[in-house]
Every structure is written in structure tokens, then in C-alpha cells.
Amino acid sequence: MEQSFSPKPKRFKDAYEVIVVGGGIGGLSAALELSHQGVDVLLLEQQHITGGYANTFIRGRYEFELSLRALCECGDGKDGHTYGEVRQFLDSCGVHPEYITTPNVYRIFLSKYDADFTMPFGIENAIAAIDKLDPGQGPKVRNYFKLCEEMYNALMYINASHMNPSPLVMATTHSSFLRTGAYSVDQVHEAMGFSPLVKDIMSAYYLYVSRNLDAMSFTVWGLMVYLYLRDGAHFINQGSHALALEMEERIRALGGQVETRVPVERLLTEGKTVAGVKTAKDIAGGADGREIRAKRVLCNISPNTVYTRMMDKSAIPERALKLTGARKFGASIANVFLGLNALPGDMGITNYSCLFSEDMDSKRLYPSTSKWQFPSLVSAACPDVAVPGYTGPDRCQLSFTWLYDPDAMIGHTDPLKYLENKEAFADAMIRFFEEKTGAHIRDHIEELEVSTPATYARYNGSPKGNVYGYEITAVDGIVLRSLTLAEEQYIPGLDFVGAYGRRAHGYCSSIMNGHETALDSIKKLGRN
């Protein structure tokens, strides 16, 4: 009796409305919004799992959180908190991770002042805590937060106007926004009359922007600080990859297609328009150099990579190349991850997030990132303080993070010296943390892993291990990028999401950039 066999179903259709290249958190957000709106979307990820830096890795019996420290704009709208736009977007698409409010904004150790300060949540709580630490500074801090609130209100108006605000409304209602638009963070801090100590305390988030605060736009900074203090910082129970996985599952449930282990080799062009992708050859799962057409392609990778490796040069306008050449890559990072065989409290670890530095003078800190040396500013995080039992019932994890300029490792790539430096950094970091906090962790270390910019370059192919996209400055910040967005969409059919998009780097920025870029793509598809 003859047997009949059904042909194996095709993995890909010949064409989709939109293809998203890269399954980091920005790419997932774009595909989520597109699938939610009924767009025929395909997301392609070169790794075996989606998430990008929103991920975990396993060593022994420890699953380490790779990068998440805190999310803002995730308030639930209850008990006086705002219903944050990140949470609104995820909720609207049916993604509902378990948000955990972290115990406080941050704890900062400043050796120059022998200061140990914990920033609480709530504007009034923060004002009271700073005034207690440095009497007389409270009224100045209150004025500062009023200014930050004005930045928030102005940006909400600009966003609601679809980037076409009324000059009269801006001049009469949001004049402070216009007056400070060209000012740096340091300039505003000086104008507020802060004492050196308070200025440094208010500059603690420098680690998360990776830019000299004398050049960093105050508008973006003020918004970030205001949102964290007003509505709280949030962690995701089970970590950042739990969020990524839920987003991926929801994309599939809404009819979108997600495929992993499929690197994209080329963007297809027709004349000057991007018209699809070509996958790399000999990929497990049968991608086999397939050409897949699309009306639009959204890339969650750097324009530098796309323009130099993935496109026909004749399709790239000179002004696009000039813009990417003019922008500077933001920082890369290095980490020490520790798996500890005891609970945080048993070792004297009492805070979820801590920052350590001599001071927060970014004019000193920023140049120091260009050297392959023990860092001047360190962040430490223990998720098990925010989520008891996060790592396990009898153990916890602790990670240290610091910044490097992407070029800092040049000349330090000798394998032996590289390993020696990693070991030396880990040992010094452990000793440093114990000295500063009084915790006792060395005898409880069961697993230890060190990552550097080289690790991240190898992991996802980002230029020089860059994780911060392009640097944000007063003349190239989120507001100006958003206002000039139409002018910077140089290639029809192509846009960028993630850290290199209009909102720049960071979890929340990448999520909202994916969401907004997807909505823009829907309009260009003629959907509404």
C-alpha cells in the first residue's frame, strides 16, 4: 500500500506587510503594536531566543538577570500614581507582566562628602529627605521638581499635538520648556543654586545616560528624574526576559510571526526603496538565503551596521551617511555577576540598587570611561531585595555594572591580559562593595561571571559592544530627534527602533519607540 506524505509547510510566506529585523525589546514592541493593529508582521531574530539585552543567562543553579534595573512609566493609576504610558501600551496589547515596585529610587555613596543617601519615592518625600541631609536645600529642590513637571507637561502637549505644537501655546503655557530647551543638566543644576552635595545627589542617574551632564539635554534628564520620583521604579517578577517572552507569545497570539535563529544578511531594495530582506544562508531551520518581500522594514539594529553591511550603497542618501557619521556611539558596559549561596539579609545586603562614586562630577567621570581601568562609578543591584526569593529559596544574585567608552578596550585585547583584567576587576569590585556597605559576600560566592564590551559585541554584533545607541546631547536629544523625525527618514520603506530610534536608549524608551514607530508605519501603510 502506497503511503502519501504531506509536503512540509513553508516556514515563510513570500511577502508580509512589515518585517521587523531584530527581536530586542524595541523590535518586540514594534511587532506587538503591529500585530495588535492587525498588520501582517514577521519578526526575525538571529539568536535562539528573543529579548536582546532583555534576557537572562544560566550558570550552575543561578539564572542571572542581564540588564534590567528599573522601569519608569509603569504606574497603575491607583493610589495617586499616574497610569504610565509604558504600562498603558503593554496593557492595551494584552501584555500583563507582574510589576514589582522597587523599595526606593536609589541609594548613593559619595566618598567625597562621606555621604550615604537613600532617595525615596514621592516628590515631597524626596524634598524632605534632601532638606534633612543638607538643611536649607529643600526649597531649591522643590523649585527644581516644579521645573521638571513643566518639562513633562510640555512634552505631553507636544506628543498630543502629533509633533505639531502651537507656537502660541508653547510661548504662553510652556515657556519654561522653551527657556531651558538649549540648557544642559549642569547649567540648570547651577542655576538652581544647589550645594555641591545636593547637585551630586541629583546627578545620580548619570550612569543611565552615559553622557557628560554639561552636554546632556536637561529636558530629557528632567523628565526621567521626575517620572521615577513621582510614580516609582519597577522591576519585573521573573526578570526582563519574562517580559520579552510574554510579548513574543502575545505577538503570536495576535497573528504575528516570530522566527529565531534567522540572521538577516541584506535589505532588499527596489530603486531607492527598501522592499524586503534576504536571510543568511545555511541557517538551522531552513532559512537558506530566502528573499522575503515587505512594504516596510523596521530594524532593531544600528544604522551604521545597516548602511555598511546590509544595503546597496546606491540606495543610501549621502545625508543619511553623514548623520550616522556625525553621531557618537553611547557607552558600552562591563559587569560582574555573583551567585551567592545565602540570602541578602544574611550577608548584610539591604538595598536593591546602590551607586558608588567619589562624586558625581560628570566632567571627571565621563573621560574616565575611555580608559580600561577600575571604574570611577559603579552600580550594584540585588534583585532578591526587590523580589524575595527571586533567585531561589536559599540563595541570591548580585551584579555590578559600570560604563566604558566603546573604544576603551583598544589595545587590551591580548587574551591573557584580558582574562587577568577580568579577574582583577572582579576581585577589586567584591572588596570595594564589602568595604563600602559592610556586607560580607566573598565567602558565599558560588558562581562568578564577568562581561565586558567585547562580550556584548560578540553576543549581538553591536558596534564595539555598544548598548546605549547614540549619545544624547543638548543638540541631539529626544525632543529634537522627534521634531525632525520626518526629515531623518531618508530611505522609503525603512525605519529604526530600539536604542537607535527617536527615543534613544533604555528599556522604556525602546519600548515606546517601538510602539510609536509601529503606529507611524501603520499610517504609511494607509491603514488609518
QUIRA-V969469 format. One record per residue. N is the residue number from 1. RES is the residue in three letters. PHI is phi in radians with two decimals (none if undefined). OMEGA is omega as a letter, one per 40 degrees, with the letter a starting at -180 (* if undefined). NEAR is the number of other ideal C-beta (glycine too) atoms within 8 Angstrom. Layout:
n;res;phi;omega;near
N;RES;PHI;OMEGA;NEAR
N;RES;PHI;OMEGA;NEAR
This chain:
n;res;phi;omega;near
1;MET;none;a;2
2;GLU;-1.32;i;3
3;GLN;-1.75;i;4
4;SER;-1.92;a;4
5;PHE;-2.09;i;4
6;SER;-1.34;i;4
7;PRO;-1.11;i;4
8;LYS;-1.11;a;4
9;PRO;-1.10;i;4
10;LYS;-1.15;i;5
11;ARG;-1.27;a;7
12;PHE;-2.19;i;10
13;LYS;-1.36;i;7
14;ASP;-1.27;a;5
15;ALA;-2.68;i;7
16;TYR;-2.35;i;13
17;GLU;-1.22;a;10
18;VAL;-2.37;i;16
19;ILE;-2.01;i;15
20;VAL;-1.82;a;18
21;VAL;-1.76;i;13
22;GLY;1.87;a;15
23;GLY;-1.78;i;18
24;GLY;-1.21;a;15
25;ILE;-1.12;i;18
26;GLY;-1.22;i;17
27;GLY;-1.14;i;20
28;LEU;-1.08;a;17
29;SER;-1.10;i;18
30;ALA;-1.10;a;17
31;ALA;-1.14;i;17
32;LEU;-1.12;i;18
33;GLU;-1.13;a;14
34;LEU;-1.10;i;16
35;SER;-1.16;i;14
36;HIS;-1.07;a;10
37;GLN;-1.57;i;9
38;GLY;1.45;i;5
39;VAL;-1.41;i;13
40;ASP;-1.34;a;7
41;VAL;-2.17;i;15
42;LEU;-2.13;i;16
43;LEU;-1.89;a;16
44;LEU;-2.02;a;15
45;GLU;-2.21;a;14
46;GLN;-1.32;i;11
47;GLN;-1.39;a;9
48;HIS;-1.39;i;4
49;ILE;-2.44;i;8
50;THR;-1.48;i;16
51;GLY;2.10;a;14
52;GLY;1.05;i;15
53;TYR;-1.35;i;12
54;ALA;-1.44;a;14
55;ASN;-2.70;i;12
56;THR;-2.30;i;10
57;PHE;-2.46;a;8
58;ILE;-1.98;i;7
59;ARG;-2.33;a;9
60;GLY;1.06;i;7
61;ARG;-1.70;a;6
62;TYR;-1.98;i;13
63;GLU;-1.91;a;8
64;PHE;-1.56;i;13
65;GLU;-1.25;a;11
66;LEU;-1.35;a;11
67;SER;-2.57;a;9
68;LEU;-1.20;i;12
69;ARG;-1.96;a;8
70;ALA;-2.79;i;10
71;LEU;-1.87;i;13
72;CYS;-1.90;a;14
73;GLU;1.03;i;12
74;CYS;-2.11;i;13
75;GLY;-1.09;a;11
76;ASP;-1.68;i;8
77;GLY;1.42;a;6
78;LYS;-1.89;i;5
79;ASP;0.92;i;3
80;GLY;1.48;i;3
81;HIS;-1.51;i;11
82;THR;-1.36;i;7
83;TYR;-1.39;a;8
84;GLY;-1.11;a;12
85;GLU;-1.20;i;7
86;VAL;-1.14;i;13
87;ARG;-1.16;i;13
88;GLN;-1.01;a;9
89;PHE;-1.06;a;13
90;LEU;-1.11;i;12
91;ASP;-1.04;a;9
92;SER;-1.08;a;7
93;CYS;-1.66;i;11
94;GLY;1.47;i;9
95;VAL;-1.86;a;11
96;HIS;-2.33;i;7
97;PRO;-1.18;i;10
98;GLU;-1.52;a;7
99;TYR;-1.48;i;12
100;ILE;-2.01;i;10
101;THR;-1.30;a;8
102;THR;-1.22;a;13
103;PRO;-1.06;i;7
104;ASN;-2.74;a;12
105;VAL;-1.25;i;10
106;TYR;-2.95;i;11
107;ARG;-2.05;a;12
108;ILE;-2.22;i;16
109;PHE;-1.87;i;12
110;LEU;-2.09;a;15
111;SER;-1.17;a;8
112;LYS;-1.04;a;8
113;TYR;-1.89;a;9
114;ASP;0.91;a;5
115;ALA;-1.87;i;11
116;ASP;-2.32;a;6
117;PHE;-2.21;i;10
118;THR;-1.90;i;10
119;MET;-1.53;a;13
120;PRO;-1.47;i;9
121;PHE;-1.38;i;10
122;GLY;1.66;a;8
123;ILE;-1.03;a;8
124;GLU;-1.15;i;6
125;ASN;-1.09;i;9
126;ALA;-1.16;i;15
127;ILE;-1.06;a;12
128;ALA;-1.12;a;9
129;ALA;-1.16;i;12
130;ILE;-1.22;i;13
131;ASP;-1.16;i;12
132;LYS;-1.20;i;6
133;LEU;-1.21;a;11
134;ASP;-2.37;a;9
135;PRO;-0.92;i;6
136;GLY;1.69;a;6
137;GLN;-1.53;a;13
138;GLY;-0.95;i;11
139;PRO;-1.03;i;7
140;LYS;-1.18;i;11
141;VAL;-1.18;i;15
142;ARG;-1.08;i;9
143;ASN;-1.08;i;9
144;TYR;-1.09;a;12
145;PHE;-1.22;i;13
146;LYS;-1.10;i;8
147;LEU;-1.14;i;12
148;CYS;-1.06;i;12
149;GLU;-1.11;i;9
150;GLU;-1.13;i;11
151;MET;-1.06;a;16
152;TYR;-1.08;a;12
153;ASN;-1.08;i;9
154;ALA;-1.14;a;13
155;LEU;-1.17;i;12
156;MET;-1.12;i;8
157;TYR;-1.15;i;13
158;ILE;-1.04;i;12
159;ASN;-1.14;a;8
160;ALA;-1.15;i;6
161;SER;-1.47;a;9
162;HIS;1.02;i;5
163;MET;1.11;i;9
164;ASN;-2.34;a;4
165;PRO;-1.26;i;9
166;SER;-1.30;i;6
167;PRO;-1.01;a;6
168;LEU;-1.17;i;6
169;VAL;-1.12;a;10
170;MET;-1.11;a;14
171;ALA;-1.26;a;8
172;THR;-1.68;a;7
173;THR;-1.72;a;7
174;HIS;-2.17;a;13
175;SER;-1.14;i;9
176;SER;-1.11;i;10
177;PHE;-1.08;i;13
178;LEU;-1.18;a;9
179;ARG;-1.18;a;7
180;THR;-1.71;a;13
181;GLY;-0.98;a;8
182;ALA;-1.74;a;5
183;TYR;-1.59;i;10
184;SER;-1.51;i;12
185;VAL;-1.06;a;12
186;ASP;-1.05;a;9
187;GLN;-1.12;i;10
188;VAL;-1.21;i;14
189;HIS;-1.07;i;12
190;GLU;-1.16;a;9
191;ALA;-1.12;i;7
192;MET;-1.29;i;9
193;GLY;1.35;i;5
194;PHE;-1.11;i;13
195;SER;-1.20;i;7
196;PRO;-0.95;a;8
197;LEU;-1.13;a;11
198;VAL;-1.16;i;14
199;LYS;-1.01;a;12
200;ASP;-1.22;i;14
201;ILE;-1.11;a;15
202;MET;-1.32;i;11
203;SER;-1.80;a;12
204;ALA;-1.08;a;12
205;TYR;-1.35;i;11
206;TYR;-0.89;a;12
207;LEU;-1.00;a;12
208;TYR;-1.65;i;8
209;VAL;-2.08;i;12
210;SER;0.98;a;12
211;ARG;-2.43;i;12
212;ASN;-0.92;a;8
213;LEU;-1.25;i;14
214;ASP;-1.37;i;10
215;ALA;-2.09;a;8
216;MET;-1.34;i;16
217;SER;-1.09;i;13
218;PHE;-1.16;a;14
219;THR;-0.96;a;14
220;VAL;-1.17;a;14
221;TRP;-1.07;a;13
222;GLY;-1.03;i;14
223;LEU;-1.10;a;12
224;MET;-1.09;a;12
225;VAL;-1.08;a;11
226;TYR;-1.06;a;13
227;LEU;-1.15;i;12
228;TYR;-1.13;a;13
229;LEU;-1.27;a;12
230;ARG;-1.26;a;10
231;ASP;-2.01;i;11
232;GLY;1.65;i;12
233;ALA;-1.90;a;11
234;HIS;-2.24;i;12
235;PHE;-1.93;i;14
236;ILE;-1.81;i;14
237;ASN;-1.02;a;11
238;GLN;1.36;i;7
239;GLY;1.63;a;13
240;SER;-1.12;a;17
241;HIS;-1.25;i;13
242;ALA;-1.08;i;11
243;LEU;-1.14;a;13
244;ALA;-1.06;a;16
245;LEU;-1.15;i;10
246;GLU;-1.15;i;11
247;MET;-1.12;i;15
248;GLU;-1.08;i;12
249;GLU;-1.07;a;8
250;ARG;-1.22;i;13
251;ILE;-1.00;i;15
252;ARG;-1.10;a;10
253;ALA;-1.10;a;7
254;LEU;-1.50;i;11
255;GLY;1.80;i;7
256;GLY;-1.35;i;13
257;GLN;-1.99;i;9
258;VAL;-2.14;i;13
259;GLU;-2.24;i;13
260;THR;-1.82;a;11
261;ARG;1.01;i;11
262;VAL;-2.28;i;13
263;PRO;-1.18;i;9
264;VAL;-1.70;a;13
265;GLU;-1.56;a;9
266;ARG;-2.48;i;8
267;LEU;-1.68;i;15
268;LEU;-1.37;i;11
269;THR;-2.24;i;11
270;GLU;-2.17;a;5
271;GLY;1.17;i;5
272;LYS;-1.79;a;7
273;THR;-1.94;i;10
274;VAL;-1.30;a;14
275;ALA;-2.25;i;9
276;GLY;2.62;a;13
277;VAL;-2.40;i;14
278;LYS;-2.13;a;12
279;THR;-1.39;i;15
280;ALA;-1.24;a;10
281;LYS;-1.49;i;8
282;ASP;0.97;i;4
283;ILE;-1.71;i;12
284;ALA;-0.97;a;3
285;GLY;1.86;i;8
286;GLY;1.53;i;5
287;ALA;-1.21;i;15
288;ASP;0.89;i;8
289;GLY;1.11;a;9
290;ARG;-1.34;i;8
291;GLU;-1.66;a;8
292;ILE;-2.19;a;15
293;ARG;-1.53;i;9
294;ALA;-2.75;i;15
295;LYS;-1.33;i;7
296;ARG;-2.50;i;14
297;VAL;-2.19;i;15
298;LEU;-1.94;a;17
299;CYS;-1.86;i;14
300;ASN;-1.71;i;16
301;ILE;-2.43;a;12
302;SER;-1.27;i;10
303;PRO;-1.00;i;10
304;ASN;-1.01;i;8
305;THR;-1.14;a;12
306;VAL;-1.08;a;14
307;TYR;-1.26;a;12
308;THR;-1.60;a;6
309;ARG;-2.16;a;5
310;MET;-2.15;a;10
311;MET;-2.37;i;11
312;ASP;-1.15;a;6
313;LYS;-1.04;a;5
314;SER;-1.20;a;4
315;ALA;-1.61;a;11
316;ILE;-1.80;i;12
317;PRO;-1.11;a;8
318;GLU;-1.03;a;6
319;ARG;-1.15;i;7
320;ALA;-1.21;i;12
321;LEU;-1.14;i;10
322;LYS;-1.13;a;8
323;LEU;-1.14;i;10
324;THR;-1.15;i;10
325;GLY;-1.21;a;6
326;ALA;-1.40;a;5
327;ARG;-1.43;a;9
328;LYS;-1.78;i;5
329;PHE;-1.11;i;11
330;GLY;-1.28;a;14
331;ALA;-1.31;i;12
332;SER;-1.81;a;16
333;ILE;-2.34;i;12
334;ALA;-2.29;a;13
335;ASN;-2.45;i;10
336;VAL;-2.08;i;13
337;PHE;-1.92;a;14
338;LEU;-2.08;i;12
339;GLY;-1.71;a;16
340;LEU;-1.95;a;13
341;ASN;-1.57;i;7
342;ALA;-2.65;i;10
343;LEU;-1.41;a;9
344;PRO;-0.93;a;11
345;GLY;-1.08;a;7
346;ASP;-1.21;a;6
347;MET;-1.86;a;12
348;GLY;1.53;i;9
349;ILE;-1.53;a;13
350;THR;-2.03;a;7
351;ASN;-2.11;i;11
352;TYR;-1.23;a;11
353;SER;-2.29;i;13
354;CYS;-2.31;i;12
355;LEU;-2.13;a;14
356;PHE;-2.28;i;12
357;SER;-2.87;i;13
358;GLU;-1.17;i;7
359;ASP;-2.70;i;11
360;MET;-2.01;i;14
361;ASP;-1.33;a;7
362;SER;-1.17;i;14
363;LYS;-1.16;i;8
364;ARG;-1.56;a;10
365;LEU;-1.22;a;13
366;TYR;-1.05;i;9
367;PRO;-1.11;a;7
368;SER;-1.16;a;11
369;THR;-1.27;a;13
370;SER;-1.45;a;8
371;LYS;-1.98;i;6
372;TRP;-1.44;a;8
373;GLN;-2.57;i;5
374;PHE;-1.06;a;4
375;PRO;-1.24;i;10
376;SER;-1.55;a;7
377;LEU;-2.42;a;14
378;VAL;-2.28;i;12
379;SER;-1.95;i;13
380;ALA;-2.14;i;13
381;ALA;-2.47;i;11
382;CYS;-2.21;a;14
383;PRO;-0.98;a;14
384;ASP;-1.21;i;13
385;VAL;-1.31;i;11
386;ALA;-1.32;a;11
387;VAL;-2.24;a;9
388;PRO;-0.94;a;5
389;GLY;1.45;a;7
390;TYR;-0.96;a;12
391;THR;-1.51;a;11
392;GLY;2.85;a;8
393;PRO;-1.24;a;4
394;ASP;-2.25;a;6
395;ARG;-2.70;i;14
396;CYS;-2.73;i;14
397;GLN;-2.25;i;16
398;LEU;-2.41;i;13
399;SER;-2.28;i;13
400;PHE;-2.03;a;11
401;THR;-2.33;i;13
402;TRP;-2.58;a;11
403;LEU;-1.72;i;12
404;TYR;-2.41;i;15
405;ASP;-1.10;a;9
406;PRO;-0.98;a;12
407;ASP;-1.63;a;7
408;ALA;-1.13;a;13
409;MET;-1.51;i;13
410;ILE;-1.05;a;6
411;GLY;1.56;a;5
412;HIS;-2.19;a;10
413;THR;-1.82;i;8
414;ASP;-1.06;a;6
415;PRO;-0.94;a;6
416;LEU;-1.18;i;6
417;LYS;-1.13;i;8
418;TYR;-1.06;i;12
419;LEU;-1.16;i;8
420;GLU;-1.08;i;8
421;ASN;-1.12;i;10
422;LYS;-1.07;i;10
423;GLU;-1.14;a;9
424;ALA;-1.16;i;8
425;PHE;-1.08;a;12
426;ALA;-1.09;a;11
427;ASP;-1.09;a;8
428;ALA;-1.16;a;9
429;MET;-1.15;i;11
430;ILE;-1.11;i;13
431;ARG;-1.09;a;9
432;PHE;-1.05;a;10
433;PHE;-1.10;a;14
434;GLU;-1.14;a;12
435;GLU;-1.14;a;6
436;LYS;-1.35;a;8
437;THR;-1.83;a;11
438;GLY;1.41;i;6
439;ALA;-1.31;i;9
440;HIS;-2.17;a;9
441;ILE;-2.03;a;14
442;ARG;-1.02;a;8
443;ASP;-1.30;a;5
444;HIS;-1.91;a;10
445;ILE;-1.35;i;11
446;GLU;-1.86;i;10
447;GLU;-2.32;i;10
448;LEU;-2.50;i;9
449;GLU;-2.39;i;10
450;VAL;-2.12;i;12
451;SER;-2.07;a;9
452;THR;-2.39;i;12
453;PRO;-0.93;i;15
454;ALA;-1.12;i;10
455;THR;-1.09;a;9
456;TYR;-1.28;i;16
457;ALA;-1.13;i;13
458;ARG;-1.26;a;6
459;TYR;-1.18;a;6
460;ASN;-2.22;i;10
461;GLY;1.31;i;8
462;SER;-1.21;a;12
463;PRO;-1.00;i;10
464;LYS;1.02;i;11
465;GLY;1.32;a;14
466;ASN;-1.08;i;15
467;VAL;-2.13;a;13
468;TYR;-1.87;a;12
469;GLY;1.10;i;12
470;TYR;-1.63;i;12
471;GLU;-1.05;i;11
472;ILE;-1.68;i;14
473;THR;-2.25;i;10
474;ALA;-1.13;a;11
475;VAL;-1.83;i;6
476;ASP;-2.60;a;10
477;GLY;-1.94;a;13
478;ILE;-1.10;a;13
479;VAL;-1.13;a;12
480;LEU;-1.17;i;9
481;ARG;-1.11;i;13
482;SER;-1.19;a;11
483;LEU;-1.22;a;8
484;THR;-1.84;a;8
485;LEU;-1.01;a;11
486;ALA;-1.06;a;5
487;GLU;-1.23;a;5
488;GLU;-1.64;i;8
489;GLN;-1.53;a;9
490;TYR;-1.31;a;8
491;ILE;-2.03;i;12
492;PRO;-0.98;i;7
493;GLY;1.52;a;10
494;LEU;-2.24;i;13
495;ASP;-2.58;a;12
496;PHE;-2.13;i;13
497;VAL;-2.21;a;18
498;GLY;1.45;a;17
499;ALA;-1.12;a;14
500;TYR;-1.67;a;10
501;GLY;-1.54;a;15
502;ARG;-1.13;a;10
503;ARG;-1.58;i;12
504;ALA;1.23;a;15
505;HIS;-1.47;i;11
506;GLY;1.85;a;9
507;TYR;-0.99;a;10
508;CYS;-1.13;i;11
509;SER;-1.08;a;12
510;SER;-1.15;i;18
511;ILE;-1.08;a;14
512;MET;-1.25;i;14
513;ASN;-1.13;i;16
514;GLY;-1.06;i;21
515;HIS;-1.05;a;13
516;GLU;-1.21;i;10
517;THR;-1.18;i;15
518;ALA;-1.10;i;17
519;LEU;-1.09;i;9
520;ASP;-1.11;i;10
521;SER;-1.15;i;15
522;ILE;-1.07;i;12
523;LYS;-1.10;a;9
524;LYS;-1.23;i;7
525;LEU;-1.40;a;11
526;GLY;1.37;a;4
527;ARG;-1.32;i;7
528;ASN;-2.72;*;3
